[in-house]
């Protein structure tokens, strides 16, 4: 896995943690957060390829939608 991909996944983990706290939900364990982050980053890359958009912006949108 490349450096940028790792950074995207770390960012997604932080966003997910923030989203859980904002919604007053208990934080899942670290492994679960990392798994969710990987799925979100994969989906963001797929959408980015299809639509030609910024992956970080897509990650933010997906996380916001993921927890609603």
Secondary structure, DSSP 8 states (H G I E B T S, - for coil): --HHHHHHHHHHHHHHHHHHHHTT-----HHHHHHHHHHHHHHHHHHHHHH---HHHHHHHHHHHHT-
